[in-house]
Amino acid sequence: MKRVPWVVGGLILIMGYNAALGALAYWQRRDIIDESLKDAVVVADILVREVEASLDRIDRTLSGLTEVLRAYPSAIDVHDPFTHRLLLRRHAITPSLAALFLIGGDGRLRNASLTDKVSEIDVSGEDYFAFHVANVDDEFFIGAVTTNRLDKSWVIPVSRAMRDSFGQLTGVVAATITTDSIDQMIHSHQLSEGFAVTITQRDAGMIGCLGFARCWGEGAPQRSGEGLAESGGGGEEADYLANGPGVGAFLRGSTYGVEVTVQASDRTLLQPWREKLAFIMVLQVLGTLGLGFGITSLYYQTHHRRLSLLDLENANASLESKVAERTRQLAEGEERMRGFIMAARDAVVIIDQKGIISEFNPSATELFGYDAEEVRGQSVNMLMPTTYARDHDGHLKKGKPSGQRAVGRGREMIGRRKNGSEFPIELTVGTQSFEGTRVHVGVIRDITERKATEETLRRLANTDGLTGVLNRRSFTEESELLLSLANRHGRPLAALIVDADHFKRVNDTYGHEAGDTVLKALTREIDGVLRKTDLLGRIGGEEFGVLLPETDSVGAHELAWRVVRTIRAMEVPLSDGDRLSVTVSVGVGYRSAEATTLDMILREADKALYAAKHGGRDRVVGFEAS
């Protein structure tokens, strides 16, 4: 009869083992489905935001152009250079656009960003022009994917209308978006094999896809409308796309109506899981045989162990006294450690391996604003923002039960006080084994003042301390970047060197304080003349450098003369009540086939400045190759 409990227990164990393997297979499949669904929802959400953000940037670009051109109605009727430069600059700062166009109210092409010589092609039959003729509310138009007339590439037409004060259509600003920019957004997420994506826009049809041979035209994927909610949806066994069934997600943007569908095929996703099923079945057979043999062997070993237990009972009696002594020593050590922690000047927080706070010293109370009784038994995540709390949970799992191993040494992160305010801290965490469990001891310091000092040093390293503009090093680094872009795309670029005339006389006559006042005034006036895309830096005592991207020699001279005239009209008030007038000389250098580096362009501008000084000052001189 004594064997009956062993037989029953063995059967229960074997059944439990097989049930566990079955549950393991089920949950492996469940995890794959859940992770794939999570990925689909996240990618759909991100793609909706990215595409809508891209359309919003383009919409604001077109809106800005219509506002500028509405102020200059004559620019619509002729091939105006100002309009061409305006389109060119907006195109240059919007990389997702293939081209920008200006169409007159009669439906004829007036100007374009790609060339300053355009034929007045009649585009009144195009969808976007017909849309603005039929609609007077000036909506942002987004058309279906079509082919570019120039290079036959796939593009998406967009446009906005311009109307006069009577609501009459005076022109249309149109653009084409490269489908490559949509493809880059999709491919940037590096979805696993088996995922398919479609991006559609309201009534304009497909504007991007992944996992299909073609995204538009004949053979383009079709999306089922079944199960698609107005605001979005997603779930298992979805059949939105032709690669299903599988897990899928659908989301629609709130601003431009962008619709993103992401679906993962069960056939592809679950293939690795199906391959593991045979291995699990082998484990079931071998495990069942092994458990049967093990239980039989254990039964016979148990009898022999009973005899050994009698001997162990005698040994345990002698060990109990040793355990009691060791327990007393541990209690004394714990008390001494608590005393050290309470006296420490730095904040000290002790947590267990689940992140629950067990000790909180007075310095920690002063730092975070919590009393020790408020935090004991609570998660340490209450002392940090949510983002850092997730990272901290990962660090806890890496800790090892060794006094030589630290979860982190001097790691900077953000702390959160009881009142909700956040501040920078430096956290050092050590892991110790105590009574068979791991505890983590965190030493925390407030580094607010240190971070403020680092920010001040960073700002001082990049700007001129007197004028607040870029110093020579920062001006040179940023100018090199703009010049490399101009060289790569063959775009015009110019540089100015502005030098105050007779500045030494100002210092000698009025003192260095007056000289500093003049330099600050010069900086303010020059910066007021420049465009937002231009760079200004102090490259010498009274010498300033200006870099003008997308600017030819004519535009550079015009801007340089505006600087000269502005400074000429300026009066600088001094501390004694006097007012001082100054002038500047400006040398102009240009990017050319002979001058392709920043040093060469600035050297040209410097030579031109020398000529301006010797030509009477208060003037602009451009470099002329000999």
C-alpha positions in Angstrom: 0.0 0.0 0.0 2.9 2.3 0.5 3.6 2.3 -3.2 0.2 3.6 -4.1 0.9 7.3 -3.2 4.1 7.1 -5.3 2.2 5.7 -8.3 -0.5 8.4 -8.0 2.1 11.1 -7.5 4.1 9.9 -10.5 1.1 10.0 -12.8 0.2 13.5 -11.6 3.7 14.6 -12.2 3.9 13.1 -15.7 0.5 14.7 -16.6 1.7 18.0 -15.3 4.9 17.8 -17.3 3.0 17.2 -20.5 0.5 19.9 -19.7 3.3 22.3 -19.1 4.9 21.5 -22.5 1.5 22.0 -24.1 1.1 25.3 -22.3 4.6 26.3 -23.4 3.8 25.7 -27.0 0.5 27.6 -26.7 2.1 30.6 -25.0 5.0 30.6 -27.5 2.4 31.0 -30.2 0.5 33.5 -28.1 3.6 35.6 -27.6 4.4 35.6 -31.3 0.9 36.8 -32.1 0.8 39.4 -29.3 4.3 40.8 -30.2 3.3 41.0 -33.9 0.1 42.7 -33.1 1.9 45.2 -30.8 4.4 45.9 -33.6 1.6 46.4 -36.1 -0.2 48.9 -33.9 2.9 50.8 -33.0 4.2 51.0 -36.6 0.7 52.0 -37.8 0.6 54.8 -35.2 4.1 56.0 -36.0 3.5 56.0 -39.8 0.3 57.9 -39.4 2.1 60.6 -37.4 5.1 60.7 -39.7 3.2 61.0 -42.9 0.8 63.6 -41.5 3.7 65.5 -40.1 5.4 65.5 -43.5 2.1 66.6 -45.2 1.8 69.4 -42.6 5.3 70.7 -43.3 4.5 70.7 -47.0 1.1 72.4 -46.4 2.8 75.1 -44.3 5.4 75.6 -47.1 2.6 76.0 -49.7 0.6 78.3 -47.4 3.7 80.4 -46.8 4.3 80.8 -50.5 0.7 81.8 -51.2 0.9 84.5 -48.4 4.2 85.9 -49.9 2.9 85.8 -53.5 -0.5 87.3 -52.6 1.5 90.4 -51.4 3.2 90.6 -54.8 0.4 89.8 -57.4 2.6 91.0 -60.3 4.9 88.0 -59.7 2.2 85.6 -60.9 2.0 87.2 -64.4 5.6 87.1 -65.5 8.7 84.8 -65.1 9.8 86.8 -62.1 13.4 86.0 -60.8 12.2 86.8 -57.3 9.4 84.2 -57.6 11.9 81.7 -59.0 14.3 82.3 -56.1 11.5 82.0 -53.6 10.4 78.7 -55.0 14.0 77.5 -55.2 14.7 78.3 -51.5 11.5 76.7 -50.3 12.3 73.6 -52.4 15.8 73.5 -50.9 14.6 73.4 -47.3 11.9 70.8 -48.1 13.8 67.6 -49.2 10.6 65.5 -49.6 9.5 67.7 -52.6 10.4 66.8 -56.2 9.5 70.3 -57.5 7.5 73.5 -56.8 5.4 75.2 -59.4 3.4 78.4 -59.8 0.3 78.4 -62.1 -1.6 81.5 -63.1 -5.3 81.9 -62.8 -5.7 81.0 -66.4 -4.2 77.5 -65.8 -0.8 78.2 -67.4 2.5 77.4 -65.8 4.3 80.6 -64.7 7.3 79.6 -62.7 9.1 76.5 -61.3 11.8 75.7 -58.7 13.8 73.4 -61.1 14.4 76.0 -63.8 14.1 79.7 -64.3 13.0 79.2 -68.0 9.6 77.6 -68.2 7.1 77.3 -71.1 3.6 78.5 -70.3 2.2 75.0 -70.4 -1.6 74.7 -70.0 -2.3 72.6 -66.9 -5.9 73.6 -66.5 -7.0 70.1 -67.1 -5.0 68.7 -64.2 -6.9 67.4 -61.1 -5.4 69.9 -58.7 -6.3 72.9 -60.9 -9.8 71.7 -61.5 -10.2 71.1 -57.7 -9.4 74.7 -56.8 -11.6 76.0 -59.6 -14.5 74.0 -58.2 -13.8 74.6 -54.5 -13.6 78.1 -53.0 -12.6 77.2 -49.5 -8.9 76.8 -50.4 -8.4 73.3 -49.1 -5.0 71.7 -49.2 -5.3 69.3 -52.3 -3.5 66.0 -52.3 -3.8 64.0 -55.6 -3.3 60.4 -56.6 0.2 59.1 -57.5 1.2 60.0 -61.0 4.3 60.1 -63.2 6.6 63.0 -63.3 6.7 64.6 -66.8 10.4 65.1 -66.6 11.9 61.8 -65.5 8.8 59.6 -65.4 9.3 58.9 -61.7 6.3 58.4 -59.3 5.2 61.5 -57.5 2.2 62.8 -55.5 0.8 66.2 -56.6 -0.2 68.7 -53.8 -1.4 72.3 -54.2 -3.0 75.3 -52.6 -5.0 78.1 -54.3 -4.4 81.9 -54.2 -7.5 84.1 -54.4 -8.0 87.9 -54.4 -10.1 89.9 -52.0 -13.2 89.0 -54.1 -12.6 85.3 -53.9 -11.5 85.0 -57.5 -8.8 82.4 -58.3 -5.5 84.3 -59.1 -3.1 81.4 -59.1 -2.2 78.0 -57.7 1.0 77.0 -55.9 1.6 73.3 -56.6 4.3 70.8 -55.7 5.1 67.1 -56.2 6.1 64.8 -53.3 8.5 62.0 -54.1 7.1 58.6 -53.3 10.7 57.7 -52.2 10.1 59.8 -49.1 7.0 57.7 -48.2 9.0 54.5 -48.9 11.8 55.7 -46.6 9.3 56.2 -43.7 8.0 52.6 -44.2 11.4 50.9 -44.6 12.9 52.8 -41.6 10.9 50.6 -39.2 12.6 47.4 -40.5 9.6 45.2 -40.1 10.0 41.4 -39.8 9.3 39.1 -42.8 5.6 38.5 -43.3 4.6 42.2 -42.6 2.8 44.2 -45.3 2.0 47.9 -45.2 -0.3 50.1 -47.2 -0.7 53.9 -46.9 -3.6 55.6 -48.5 -4.9 59.1 -48.5 -8.6 59.9 -48.3 -9.9 59.7 -52.0 -6.4 59.8 -53.6 -5.7 56.1 -53.3 -2.4 54.4 -52.4 0.6 56.6 -51.8 3.0 53.9 -50.4 3.2 50.2 -49.5 5.5 47.4 -48.4 5.4 43.7 -49.2 3.7 44.0 -52.7 5.1 44.0 -56.2 3.4 47.3 -57.0 1.9 50.1 -54.9 -0.2 51.7 -57.6 -1.5 51.1 -61.1 -2.5 47.7 -62.3 -1.7 44.9 -59.7 -1.7 47.4 -56.8 -2.9 45.8 -53.4 -6.5 46.2 -52.4 -7.5 46.7 -48.8 -10.7 45.2 -47.4 -13.0 47.7 -45.6 -14.3 44.9 -43.3 -13.6 45.7 -39.6 -12.0 49.1 -40.3 -13.2 51.5 -37.6 -13.4 55.3 -38.2 -10.7 56.1 -35.6 -8.7 52.9 -36.0 -8.7 49.2 -35.2 -6.6 46.1 -35.0 -6.7 42.5 -33.9 -6.1 38.9 -34.6 -7.1 37.0 -37.8 -7.5 40.3 -39.6 -8.0 40.2 -43.4 -7.3 43.8 -44.3 -4.7 43.1 -47.0 -4.1 40.3 -49.5 -1.3 38.7 -47.5 -3.6 37.5 -44.7 -5.2 36.3 -42.7 -3.0 37.4 -39.7 -2.7 40.1 -37.1 -3.3 43.6 -38.4 -3.8 47.2 -37.4 -5.6 50.1 -39.1 -5.3 53.8 -38.2 -6.5 57.0 -39.8 -4.9 60.5 -39.3 -7.1 63.2 -37.9 -5.8 66.1 -40.0 -5.2 64.9 -43.6 -7.0 61.6 -43.5 -4.0 59.4 -44.0 -4.9 55.8 -43.6 -2.2 53.2 -42.6 -2.9 49.5 -42.6 -0.2 47.0 -41.2 -0.8 43.3 -41.4 1.4 40.3 -40.6 0.7 36.9 -42.3 0.1 34.1 -39.8 1.6 31.7 -42.4 5.0 33.5 -42.2 5.0 34.6 -38.6 4.2 31.1 -37.1 6.5 29.1 -39.4 9.4 29.0 -36.8 6.8 28.0 -34.1 5.5 25.1 -36.2 9.1 23.9 -36.7 9.5 23.8 -32.9 6.4 21.6 -32.4 8.2 18.4 -33.5 10.9 19.1 -31.0 8.3 19.7 -28.2 6.7 16.3 -29.0 10.0 14.6 -28.8 10.5 16.2 -25.4 7.1 14.9 -24.3 8.0 11.3 -25.1 11.5 11.5 -23.7 10.4 13.4 -20.6 7.6 10.9 -19.9 10.0 8.0 -20.0 12.6 9.9 -18.0 10.1 10.9 -15.3 8.9 7.3 -15.0 12.4 6.0 -14.5 13.3 8.8 -12.1 10.3 8.3 -9.9 11.0 4.6 -9.7 14.6 5.3 -8.7 13.6 7.9 -6.2 11.3 5.5 -4.5 14.1 3.1 -3.8 16.5 5.8 -2.8 14.1 7.3 -0.3 14.3 4.3 2.0 18.1 4.6 2.2 17.8 8.3 2.8 15.6 7.9 5.8 18.4 6.1 7.6 20.7 9.0 6.7 18.3 11.5 8.1 18.6 10.1 11.6 22.3 10.9 11.5 21.5 14.4 10.2 19.2 15.1 13.1 22.1 14.6 15.5 24.3 16.9 13.4 21.6 19.5 13.3 21.5 19.8 17.0 25.1 20.9 17.2 24.6 23.3 14.3 21.6 25.1 15.9 23.9 26.8 18.5 26.2 27.9 15.7 23.3 29.3 13.7 22.1 31.3 16.7 25.5 32.9 17.2 25.7 33.7 13.5 22.2 35.3 13.6 23.3 37.5 16.5 26.4 38.6 14.6 24.3 39.4 11.5 21.9 41.5 13.6 24.8 43.5 15.0 26.2 44.0 11.5 22.9 45.1 10.2 22.5 47.6 13.1 26.0 49.1 12.4 25.2 49.3 8.7 22.0 51.2 9.4 23.9 53.6 11.6 26.3 54.3 8.8 23.5 54.8 6.3 21.6 57.2 8.6 24.7 59.3 9.2 25.7 59.5 5.5 25.7 63.0 3.9 24.6 61.5 0.6 21.1 60.2 0.0 21.1 56.4 0.5 18.2 54.2 -0.6 18.2 50.4 -0.1 15.9 48.2 -2.2 15.3 44.5 -2.6 15.6 42.6 -5.9 12.0 43.5 -6.7 12.7 47.2 -6.3 10.9 47.7 -3.0 12.4 50.3 -0.6 13.5 49.0 2.8 15.8 51.8 4.0 15.6 55.6 3.4 18.1 57.8 5.3 17.6 61.4 6.4 19.6 62.8 3.5 17.3 61.0 1.1 14.3 62.6 3.0 15.9 66.0 2.5 16.6 65.4 -1.2 13.2 63.9 -2.2 10.8 65.4 0.4 9.4 62.0 1.5 9.5 60.8 5.1 11.0 57.3 5.5 7.6 55.9 6.6 6.0 57.1 3.4 8.4 55.2 1.1 9.1 52.0 3.0 7.4 49.1 1.3 6.8 51.2 -1.9 8.5 50.7 -5.3 11.6 52.8 -5.9 10.0 53.9 -9.2 8.1 56.6 -7.2 11.5 58.5 -7.0 12.0 58.8 -10.8 10.0 59.6 -14.0 8.3 56.8 -15.9 11.0 56.6 -18.6 13.8 56.1 -16.1 11.7 53.7 -14.1 11.5 51.3 -17.0 15.3 51.5 -17.6 15.9 51.0 -13.9 13.9 47.8 -13.8 16.1 46.5 -16.6 19.3 47.4 -14.6 17.9 45.6 -11.5 17.8 42.3 -13.5 21.5 42.7 -14.4 22.6 42.8 -10.8 24.7 39.9 -9.5 25.0 38.8 -5.8 28.6 39.9 -5.4 30.1 42.8 -3.5 32.4 43.4 -6.5 29.7 43.8 -9.0 27.7 47.1 -9.4 24.5 47.6 -11.3 25.8 51.1 -12.2 28.6 53.3 -11.2 28.0 57.1 -11.4 25.1 56.8 -13.8 23.3 60.1 -14.5 19.5 60.1 -14.6 16.5 62.2 -13.5 14.9 62.1 -10.0 11.4 63.1 -9.0 10.6 64.8 -5.7 7.4 64.4 -3.7 6.0 67.7 -5.1 6.5 66.3 -8.7 9.5 68.4 -9.7 12.3 66.7 -11.5 16.0 67.2 -11.1 19.3 65.6 -12.3 21.0 63.1 -10.0 24.0 60.8 -10.1 23.2 57.3 -9.0 25.7 54.7 -7.8 24.2 51.2 -7.1 26.0 48.3 -5.5 24.5 44.8 -5.2 25.1 42.7 -2.0 23.9 39.3 -0.9 22.2 39.5 2.5 20.7 36.4 4.3 20.4 34.6 1.0 18.7 37.4 -0.9 20.0 40.3 -3.0 19.8 43.9 -1.9 20.8 47.0 -3.9 22.3 50.0 -2.1 21.9 53.2 -4.1 23.9 56.4 -3.3 22.3 59.5 -4.8 23.7 63.0 -5.3 21.9 66.1 -6.6 24.0 67.3 -9.6 21.8 70.3 -10.6 24.6 72.8 -10.1 27.1 70.7 -12.0 24.7 70.3 -15.0 24.1 74.0 -15.0 27.9 74.7 -15.1 28.4 72.2 -17.9 25.7 73.9 -20.0 27.3 77.3 -19.3 30.7 76.0 -20.4 29.1 74.5 -23.6 27.5 77.8 -24.5 30.7 79.8 -23.8 32.6 77.3 -26.0 30.4 78.0 -29.1 29.6 81.8 -28.8 31.5 85.0 -28.5 31.4 86.2 -25.0 31.0 89.9 -25.9 28.5 89.9 -28.8 26.7 86.6 -28.3 27.1 85.5 -31.9 29.1 82.4 -33.1 32.8 82.5 -32.3 35.4 81.9 -35.0 35.5 78.1 -34.4 31.8 77.6 -34.4 31.3 79.9 -37.4 33.9 78.0 -39.3 32.4 74.5 -38.5 28.8 75.5 -39.4 30.0 77.3 -42.6 31.9 74.2 -43.7 28.7 72.2 -43.5 26.7 74.7 -45.6 29.5 74.9 -48.1 29.7 71.1 -48.5 25.9 71.2 -49.3 26.4 73.9 -51.9 29.3 72.1 -53.5 27.4 68.8 -53.6 24.3 70.4 -55.3 26.1 73.1 -57.3 24.2 75.9 -55.5 25.5 79.6 -55.2 27.0 80.7 -51.9 28.8 83.9 -50.9 30.7 85.1 -47.8 31.1 88.7 -46.4 33.9 90.0 -44.1 32.6 93.1 -42.3 35.2 95.3 -40.6 34.6 98.4 -38.5 36.4 101.5 -40.0 39.0 103.2 -37.7 38.0 101.1 -34.8 41.3 101.6 -33.0 40.5 105.3 -33.0 37.3 104.6 -31.1 39.2 102.6 -28.4 41.9 105.3 -28.2 39.5 108.2 -28.0 36.6 106.8 -26.0 38.0 103.8 -24.2 37.6 100.1 -24.5 34.2 100.2 -22.8 32.9 102.4 -25.7 34.6 100.0 -28.2 32.7 97.1 -26.6 29.4 99.1 -26.9 30.1 99.8 -30.6 30.8 96.0 -31.3 27.5 95.0 -29.6 25.7 97.6 -31.7 27.3 96.5 -34.9 26.3 92.9 -34.1 22.7 93.9 -33.5 22.4 95.9 -36.7 24.1 93.4 -38.9 22.0 90.5 -37.5 18.9 92.6 -38.2 19.7 92.8 -41.9 20.5 89.1 -42.4 18.1 86.4 -43.2 17.3 83.5 -40.9 19.3 81.1 -43.1 22.5 83.3 -43.0 25.3 82.7 -40.5 27.0 85.5 -38.5 30.1 85.1 -36.4 32.9 87.3 -34.9 36.1 86.1 -36.5 38.4 88.9 -35.2 38.6 91.9 -32.9 36.3 94.2 -34.9 35.9 91.8 -37.8 32.7 89.8 -38.5 32.1 86.9 -41.0 28.8 86.4 -42.7 27.9 83.3 -44.8 25.1 83.6 -47.3 23.8 80.2 -48.7 21.8 80.2 -51.9 23.1 83.7 -52.7 24.8 84.7 -56.0 27.0 87.8 -56.5 24.1 90.1 -57.1 22.2 89.1 -54.0 25.4 89.2 -51.9 26.2 92.8 -53.0 22.7 93.9 -52.4 22.8 92.5 -48.8 26.3 93.9 -48.2 25.2 97.4 -49.2 22.2 97.1 -46.9 24.6 96.4 -44.1 26.8 99.4 -45.0 23.8 101.7 -45.2 22.3 100.4 -41.9 25.6 100.9 -40.0 26.1 104.4 -41.6 22.7 105.5 -40.3 23.4 104.0 -36.8 24.2 106.2 -33.8 25.7 104.5 -30.7 24.9 106.1 -27.4 27.8 106.2 -25.0 27.8 106.2 -21.2 28.7 109.9 -21.0 25.7 111.0 -23.1 27.6 111.4 -26.4 26.5 109.6 -29.5 29.0 108.0 -31.8 28.7 107.2 -35.5 30.7 104.5 -37.2 31.1 103.0 -40.7 32.1 99.6 -42.0 33.9 98.2 -45.0 32.7 94.9 -46.6 34.6 92.4 -48.7 32.6 89.8 -50.7 33.8 86.4 -51.8 31.9 83.7 -53.8 31.9 80.0 -54.3 33.2 79.2 -57.7 35.1 76.6 -59.7 38.3 78.3 -58.4 37.1 78.8 -54.9 35.6 75.6 -53.5 36.8 75.7 -49.9 35.9 78.0 -47.0 39.5 79.2 -46.7 39.6 80.2 -50.4 36.3 82.0 -50.2 37.2 83.9 -47.1 40.6 84.7 -48.6 38.8 86.2 -51.6 36.6 88.2 -49.2 39.6 89.4 -47.2 41.3 90.6 -50.4 38.2 92.5 -51.4 38.0 94.0 -47.9 41.6 95.2 -48.3 40.6 96.9 -51.5 37.5 98.5 -49.8 39.7 99.9 -47.0 42.2 101.4 -49.5 39.4 102.7 -51.7 38.1 105.0 -49.0 36.2 102.7 -46.6 32.4 102.8 -46.0 31.9 100.7 -49.1 31.4 97.2 -50.5 34.0 95.6 -52.8 33.6 92.1 -54.4 36.5 89.9 -55.3 37.5 89.9 -58.9 39.7 87.1 -60.2 42.8 88.5 -61.9 
